[in-house]
Amino acid sequence: MSDGVMADPAPENIDGSKNVSHIFEHQMQHRVNWSHVALAVVALIVAYVLFVRGGDGGDDPADEDAPVPTADGSPLG
């Protein structure tokens, strides 16, 4: 009867034993490519400036509180 991994021992093998050995060696090395990290940081900064802060440079918080003049020049509100 064969288990598919190792054939049954030959009839001339008086012991009838199966010897199975496995050697597993795994090495893992990681390196950080710092130019990719720097590029990602720059991309995040650009995205922040363009999308979070508005990026047009015309948004001054002081302008939001300024009174809006009416057609006759008097401040509204």
N, CA, C and O atoms as a Tinker XYZ file with bonds, in Angstrom:
   308  protein
     1  N      0.853000   -1.173000    0.000000    73     2
     2  CA     0.000000    0.000000    0.000000    64     1     3
     3  C      0.897000    1.234000    0.000000    63     2     4     5
     4  O      1.776000    1.364000    0.852000    81     3
     5  N      0.678000    2.136000   -0.950000    73     3     6
     6  CA     1.520000    3.315000   -1.106000    64     5     7
     7  C      0.741000    4.549000   -0.653000    63     6     8     9
     8  O     -0.432000    4.713000   -0.988000    81     7
     9  N      1.406000    5.412000    0.113000    73     7    10
    10  CA     0.745000    6.623000    0.610000    64     9    11
    11  C      1.020000    7.823000   -0.291000    63    10    12    13
    12  O      0.577000    8.929000    0.019000    81    11
    13  N      1.735000    7.635000   -1.391000    73    11    14
    14  CA     1.978000    8.707000   -2.327000    64    13    15
    15  C      3.185000    9.554000   -1.988000    63    14    16    17
    16  O      3.684000   10.279000   -2.849000    81    15
    17  N      3.669000    9.485000   -0.761000    73    15    18
    18  CA     4.828000   10.279000   -0.366000    64    17    19
    19  C      6.093000    9.459000   -0.531000    63    18    20    21
    20  O      7.080000    9.923000   -1.102000    81    19
    21  N      6.054000    8.256000   -0.033000    73    19    22
    22  CA     7.217000    7.379000   -0.119000    64    21    23
    23  C      6.712000    5.961000   -0.383000    63    22    24    25
    24  O      5.770000    5.484000    0.250000    81    23
    25  N      7.369000    5.306000   -1.336000    73    23    26
    26  CA     6.924000    3.956000   -1.695000    64    25    27
    27  C      7.175000    2.993000   -0.541000    63    26    28    29
    28  O      8.023000    3.236000    0.316000    81    27
    29  N      6.428000    1.904000   -0.535000    73    27    30
    30  CA     6.634000    0.867000    0.479000    64    29    31
    31  C      8.038000    0.291000    0.335000    63    30    32    33
    32  O      8.589000    0.260000   -0.765000    81    31
    33  N      8.613000   -0.162000    1.437000    73    31    34
    34  CA     9.960000   -0.720000    1.356000    64    33    35
    35  C      9.997000   -1.982000    0.496000    63    34    36    37
    36  O      9.017000   -2.717000    0.377000    81    35
    37  N     11.156000   -2.197000   -0.088000    73    35    38
    38  CA    11.325000   -3.385000   -0.923000    64    37    39
    39  C     11.267000   -4.628000   -0.051000    63    38    40    41
    40  O     11.630000   -4.574000    1.124000    81    39
    41  N     10.815000   -5.756000   -0.610000    73    39    42
    42  CA    10.708000   -6.992000    0.183000    64    41    43
    43  C     12.047000   -7.430000    0.773000    63    42    44    45
    44  O     12.073000   -8.084000    1.815000    81    43
    45  N     13.159000   -7.078000    0.123000    73    43    46
    46  CA    14.459000   -7.481000    0.678000    64    45    47
    47  C     14.882000   -6.647000    1.883000    63    46    48    49
    48  O     15.903000   -6.932000    2.508000    81    47
    49  N     14.112000   -5.632000    2.205000    73    47    50
    50  CA    14.384000   -4.828000    3.396000    64    49    51
    51  C     13.776000   -5.580000    4.579000    63    50    52    53
    52  O     12.558000   -5.584000    4.763000    81    51
    53  N     14.623000   -6.207000    5.368000    73    51    54
    54  CA    14.116000   -7.080000    6.418000    64    53    55
    55  C     13.405000   -6.282000    7.512000    63    54    56    57
    56  O     12.417000   -6.758000    8.071000    81    55
    57  N     13.881000   -5.099000    7.821000    73    55    58
    58  CA    13.264000   -4.298000    8.893000    64    57    59
    59  C     11.873000   -3.819000    8.491000    63    58    60    61
    60  O     10.969000   -3.734000    9.323000    81    59
    61  N     11.715000   -3.510000    7.217000    73    59    62
    62  CA    10.423000   -2.997000    6.773000    64    61    63
    63  C     10.156000   -1.581000    7.260000    63    62    64    65
    64  O      9.000000   -1.167000    7.343000    81    63
    65  N     11.194000   -0.840000    7.581000    73    63    66
    66  CA    10.994000    0.518000    8.110000    64    65    67
    67  C     11.140000    1.554000    7.004000    63    66    68    69
    68  O     11.845000    1.344000    6.017000    81    67
    69  N     10.462000    2.664000    7.196000    73    67    70
    70  CA    10.574000    3.794000    6.281000    64    69    71
    71  C     11.297000    4.919000    7.016000    63    70    72    73
    72  O     10.921000    5.289000    8.129000    81    71
    73  N     12.303000    5.439000    6.403000    73    71    74
    74  CA    13.032000    6.568000    6.983000    64    73    75
    75  C     12.740000    7.810000    6.143000    63    74    76    77
    76  O     13.078000    7.871000    4.961000    81    75
    77  N     12.111000    8.789000    6.768000    73    75    78
    78  CA    11.759000   10.033000    6.080000    64    77    79
    79  C     12.426000   11.176000    6.816000    63    78    80    81
    80  O     12.316000   11.284000    8.037000    81    79
    81  N     13.117000   12.030000    6.077000    73    79    82
    82  CA    13.731000   13.201000    6.703000    64    81    83
    83  C     13.425000   14.423000    5.846000    63    82    84    85
    84  O     13.395000   14.353000    4.617000    81    83
    85  N     13.206000   15.513000    6.508000    73    83    86
    86  CA    12.912000   16.777000    5.828000    64    85    87
    87  C     13.872000   17.829000    6.342000    63    86    88    89
    88  O     14.144000   17.922000    7.539000    81    87
    89  N     14.369000   18.604000    5.428000    73    87    90
    90  CA    15.204000   19.751000    5.795000    64    89    91
    91  C     14.523000   20.986000    5.217000    63    90    92    93
    92  O     14.298000   21.083000    4.010000    81    91
    93  N     14.204000   21.911000    6.086000    73    91    94
    94  CA    13.541000   23.141000    5.662000    64    93    95
    95  C     14.370000   24.315000    6.140000    63    94    96    97
    96  O     14.616000   24.476000    7.336000    81    95
    97  N     14.792000   25.119000    5.208000    73    95    98
    98  CA    15.588000   26.295000    5.566000    64    97    99
    99  C     14.965000   27.491000    4.867000    63    98   100   101
   100  O     14.744000   27.480000    3.656000    81    99
   101  N     14.691000   28.503000    5.641000    73    99   102
   102  CA    14.046000   29.697000    5.095000    64   101   103
   103  C     14.761000   30.923000    5.627000    63   102   104   105
   104  O     14.880000   31.113000    6.837000    81   103
   105  N     15.228000   31.743000    4.722000    73   103   106
   106  CA    15.869000   32.995000    5.126000    64   105   107
   107  C     15.093000   34.131000    4.479000    63   106   108   109
   108  O     14.736000   34.082000    3.302000    81   107
   109  N     14.850000   35.141000    5.275000    73   107   110
   110  CA    14.105000   36.285000    4.786000    64   109   111
   111  C     14.887000   37.548000    5.112000    63   110   112   113
   112  O     15.251000   37.795000    6.262000    81   111
   113  N     15.132000   38.323000    4.100000    73   111   114
   114  CA    15.848000   39.579000    4.311000    64   113   115
   115  C     15.006000   40.705000    3.730000    63   114   116   117
   116  O     14.489000   40.597000    2.619000    81   115
   117  N     14.875000   41.778000    4.487000    73   115   118
   118  CA    14.116000   42.945000    4.050000    64   117   119
   119  C     15.026000   44.157000    4.060000    63   118   120   121
   120  O     15.828000   44.353000    4.973000    81   119
   121  N     14.884000   44.949000    3.042000    73   119   122
   122  CA    15.625000   46.204000    2.990000    64   121   123
   123  C     14.629000   47.315000    2.687000    63   122   124   125
   124  O     13.657000   47.107000    1.962000    81   123
   125  N     14.873000   48.477000    3.238000    73   123   126
   126  CA    14.003000   49.621000    3.011000    64   125   127
   127  C     14.652000   50.502000    1.949000    63   126   128   129
   128  O     15.804000   50.915000    2.087000    81   127
   129  N     13.907000   50.781000    0.902000    73   127   130
   130  CA    14.389000   51.694000   -0.125000    64   129   131
   131  C     13.958000   53.097000    0.295000    63   130   132   133
   132  O     12.798000   53.471000    0.117000    81   131
   133  N     14.873000   53.863000    0.843000    73   131   134
   134  CA    14.552000   55.152000    1.431000    64   133   135
   135  C     14.092000   56.171000    0.395000    63   134   136   137
   136  O     13.385000   57.119000    0.739000    81   135
   137  N     14.479000   55.995000   -0.871000    73   135   138
   138  CA    13.996000   56.925000   -1.889000    64   137   139
   139  C     12.496000   56.740000   -2.096000    63   138   140   141
   140  O     11.787000   57.708000   -2.372000    81   139
   141  N     12.004000   55.507000   -1.965000    73   139   142
   142  CA    10.562000   55.274000   -2.065000    64   141   143
   143  C      9.827000   55.876000   -0.873000    63   142   144   145
   144  O      8.723000   56.400000   -1.023000    81   143
   145  N     10.426000   55.803000    0.292000    73   143   146
   146  CA     9.811000   56.393000    1.486000    64   145   147
   147  C      9.732000   57.911000    1.331000    63   146   148   149
   148  O      8.710000   58.521000    1.644000    81   147
   149  N     10.820000   58.517000    0.847000    73   147   150
   150  CA    10.833000   59.970000    0.651000    64   149   151
   151  C      9.808000   60.383000   -0.392000    63   150   152   153
   152  O      9.134000   61.400000   -0.224000    81   151
   153  N      9.680000   59.618000   -1.459000    73   151   154
   154  CA     8.689000   59.926000   -2.495000    64   153   155
   155  C      7.269000   59.824000   -1.935000    63   154   156   157
   156  O      6.414000   60.644000   -2.269000    81   155
   157  N      7.015000   58.837000   -1.096000    73   155   158
   158  CA     5.694000   58.698000   -0.487000    64   157   159
   159  C      5.385000   59.871000    0.443000    63   158   160   161
   160  O      4.254000   60.356000    0.476000    81   159
   161  N      6.378000   60.324000    1.192000    73   159   162
   162  CA     6.176000   61.468000    2.094000    64   161   163
   163  C      5.860000   62.721000    1.294000    63   162   164   165
   164  O      4.961000   63.482000    1.655000    81   163
   165  N      6.596000   62.940000    0.206000    73   163   166
   166  CA     6.339000   64.112000   -0.640000    64   165   167
   167  C      4.932000   64.029000   -1.238000    63   166   168   169
   168  O      4.223000   65.034000   -1.294000    81   167
   169  N      4.526000   62.841000   -1.683000    73   167   170
   170  CA     3.190000   62.681000   -2.252000    64   169   171
   171  C      2.110000   62.969000   -1.211000    63   170   172   173
   172  O      1.091000   63.578000   -1.534000    81   171
   173  N      2.322000   62.538000    0.032000    73   171   174
   174  CA     1.351000   62.820000    1.091000    64   173   175
   175  C      1.270000   64.312000    1.395000    63   174   176   177
   176  O      0.183000   64.840000    1.630000    81   175
   177  N      2.407000   64.988000    1.392000    73   175   178
   178  CA     2.414000   66.434000    1.647000    64   177   179
   179  C      1.686000   67.173000    0.533000    63   178   180   181
   180  O      0.893000   68.077000    0.799000    81   179
   181  N      1.955000   66.790000   -0.721000    73   179   182
   182  CA     1.283000   67.433000   -1.852000    64   181   183
   183  C     -0.222000   67.191000   -1.784000    63   182   184   185
   184  O     -1.006000   68.112000   -2.014000    81   183
   185  N     -0.629000   65.975000   -1.475000    73   183   186
   186  CA    -2.061000   65.673000   -1.363000    64   185   187
   187  C     -2.693000   66.478000   -0.239000    63   186   188   189
   188  O     -3.816000   66.960000   -0.383000    81   187
   189  N     -1.993000   66.629000    0.868000    73   187   190
   190  CA    -2.517000   67.422000    1.992000    64   189   191
   191  C     -2.708000   68.879000    1.581000    63   190   192   193
   192  O     -3.749000   69.482000    1.844000    81   191
   193  N     -1.694000   69.427000    0.937000    73   191   194
   194  CA    -1.768000   70.843000    0.545000    64   193   195
   195  C     -2.878000   71.059000   -0.475000    63   194   196   197
   196  O     -3.615000   72.041000   -0.383000    81   195
   197  N     -3.010000   70.162000   -1.443000    73   195   198
   198  CA    -3.991000   70.370000   -2.506000    64   197   199
   199  C     -5.418000   70.088000   -2.069000    63   198   200   201
   200  O     -6.330000   70.837000   -2.419000    81   199
   201  N     -5.624000   69.024000   -1.311000    73   199   202
   202  CA    -6.995000   68.587000   -1.038000    64   201   203
   203  C     -7.509000   68.974000    0.344000    63   202   204   205
   204  O     -8.700000   69.245000    0.495000    81   203
   205  N     -6.657000   69.008000    1.343000    73   203   206
   206  CA    -7.129000   69.307000    2.687000    64   205   207
   207  C     -7.141000   70.817000    2.929000    63   206   208   209
   208  O     -8.113000   71.359000    3.454000    81   207
   209  N     -6.081000   71.473000    2.552000    73   207   210
   210  CA    -5.998000   72.910000    2.798000    64   209   211
   211  C     -6.632000   73.730000    1.695000    63   210   212   213
   212  O     -6.800000   74.938000    1.859000    81   211
   213  N     -6.986000   73.127000    0.591000    73   211   214
   214  CA    -7.626000   73.875000   -0.494000    64   213   215
   215  C     -6.676000   74.142000   -1.636000    63   214   216   217
   216  O     -7.070000   74.030000   -2.797000    81   215
   217  N     -5.451000   74.487000   -1.349000    73   215   218
   218  CA    -4.413000   74.630000   -2.351000    64   217   219
   219  C     -4.486000   75.864000   -3.220000    63   218   220   221
   220  O     -3.541000   76.119000   -3.967000    81   219
   221  N     -5.579000   76.667000   -3.168000    73   219   222
   222  CA    -5.644000   77.824000   -4.060000    64   221   223
   223  C     -4.973000   79.054000   -3.463000    63   222   224   225
   224  O     -4.715000   80.016000   -4.186000    81   223
   225  N     -4.693000   79.050000   -2.202000    73   223   226
   226  CA    -4.000000   80.160000   -1.565000    64   225   227
   227  C     -4.888000   81.360000   -1.300000    63   226   228   229
   228  O     -4.432000   82.317000   -0.675000    81   227
   229  N     -6.137000   81.351000   -1.748000    73   227   230
   230  CA    -7.016000   82.498000   -1.575000    64   229   231
   231  C     -7.903000   82.404000   -0.351000    63   230   232   233
   232  O     -8.653000   83.338000   -0.069000    81   231
   233  N     -7.841000   81.326000    0.370000    73   231   234
   234  CA    -8.691000   81.172000    1.552000    64   233   235
   235  C     -8.001000   81.781000    2.760000    63   234   236   237
   236  O     -7.127000   81.161000    3.367000    81   235
   237  N     -8.388000   82.967000    3.097000    73   235   238
   238  CA    -7.844000   83.623000    4.279000    64   237   239
   239  C     -8.943000   83.630000    5.333000    63   238   240   241
   240  O    -10.007000   84.206000    5.106000    81   239
   241  N     -8.704000   82.996000    6.492000    73   239   242
   242  CA    -9.760000   82.963000    7.518000    64   241   243
   243  C    -10.218000   84.345000    7.951000    63   242   244   245
   244  O    -11.355000   84.495000    8.399000    81   243
   245  N     -9.374000   85.357000    7.832000    73   243   246
   246  CA    -9.770000   86.717000    8.226000    64   245   247
   247  C    -10.842000   87.254000    7.290000    63   246   248   249
   248  O    -11.677000   88.056000    7.709000    81   247
   249  N    -10.837000   86.829000    6.034000    73   247   250
   250  CA   -11.831000   87.309000    5.082000    64   249   251
   251  C    -13.227000   86.773000    5.385000    63   250   252   253
   252  O    -14.218000   87.416000    5.037000    81   251
   253  N    -13.323000   85.627000    6.015000    73   251   254
   254  CA   -14.625000   85.039000    6.286000    64   253   255
   255  C    -15.433000   85.849000    7.296000    63   254   256   257
   256  O    -16.663000   85.837000    7.252000    81   255
   257  N    -14.759000   86.550000    8.203000    73   255   258
   258  CA   -15.450000   87.323000    9.228000    64   257   259
   259  C    -15.696000   88.773000    8.809000    63   258   260   261
   260  O    -16.370000   89.524000    9.515000    81   259
   261  N    -15.153000   89.158000    7.669000    73   259   262
   262  CA   -15.316000   90.548000    7.226000    64   261   263
   263  C    -16.761000   90.765000    6.773000    63   262   264   265
   264  O    -17.362000   89.875000    6.170000    81   263
   265  N    -17.325000   91.950000    7.062000    73   263   266
   266  CA   -18.701000   92.233000    6.626000    64   265   267
   267  C    -18.761000   92.368000    5.106000    63   266   268   269
   268  O    -17.841000   92.898000    4.483000    81   267
   269  N    -19.849000   91.884000    4.522000    73   267   270
   270  CA   -20.042000   91.959000    3.074000    64   269   271
   271  C    -20.786000   93.249000    2.774000    63   270   272   273
   272  O    -21.875000   93.472000    3.305000    81   271
   273  N    -20.215000   94.100000    1.932000    73   271   274
   274  CA   -20.915000   95.369000    1.643000    64   273   275
   275  C    -22.118000   95.135000    0.726000    63   274   276   277
   276  O    -22.128000   94.217000   -0.094000    81   275
   277  N    -23.124000   95.986000    0.888000    73   275   278
   278  CA   -24.310000   95.923000    0.027000    64   277   279
   279  C    -24.084000   96.805000   -1.186000    63   278   280   281
   280  O    -23.009000   97.384000   -1.345000    81   279
   281  N    -25.085000   96.911000   -2.039000    73   279   282
   282  CA   -24.946000   97.693000   -3.268000    64   281   283
   283  C    -24.681000   99.171000   -2.977000    63   282   284   285
   284  O    -23.992000   99.837000   -3.750000    81   283
   285  N    -25.225000   99.693000   -1.862000    73   283   286
   286  CA   -24.989000  101.113000   -1.548000    64   285   287
   287  C    -23.721000  101.342000   -0.756000    63   286   288   289
   288  O    -23.411000  102.480000   -0.403000    81   287
   289  N    -22.946000  100.235000   -0.456000    73   287   290
   290  CA   -21.673000  100.388000    0.231000    64   289   291
   291  C    -21.733000  100.196000    1.727000    63   290   292   293
   292  O    -20.686000  100.133000    2.370000    81   291
   293  N    -22.929000  100.098000    2.316000    73   291   294
   294  CA   -23.020000   99.880000    3.746000    64   293   295
   295  C    -22.825000   98.410000    4.066000    63   294   296   297
   296  O    -23.280000   97.553000    3.309000    81   295
   297  N    -22.150000   98.093000    5.185000    73   295   298
   298  CA   -21.906000   96.690000    5.526000    64   297   299
   299  C    -23.195000   95.940000    5.845000    63   298   300   301
   300  O    -24.121000   96.491000    6.440000    81   299
   301  N    -23.235000   94.679000    5.440000    73   299   302
   302  CA   -24.394000   93.856000    5.671000    64   301   303
   303  C    -24.222000   93.119000    6.982000    63   302   304   305
   304  O    -23.197000   92.464000    7.174000    81   303
   305  N    -25.142000   93.195000    7.859000    73   303   306
   306  CA   -25.134000   92.449000    9.099000    64   305   307
   307  C    -24.388000   93.093000   10.156000    63   306   308
   308  O    -24.303000   92.562000   11.263000    81   307
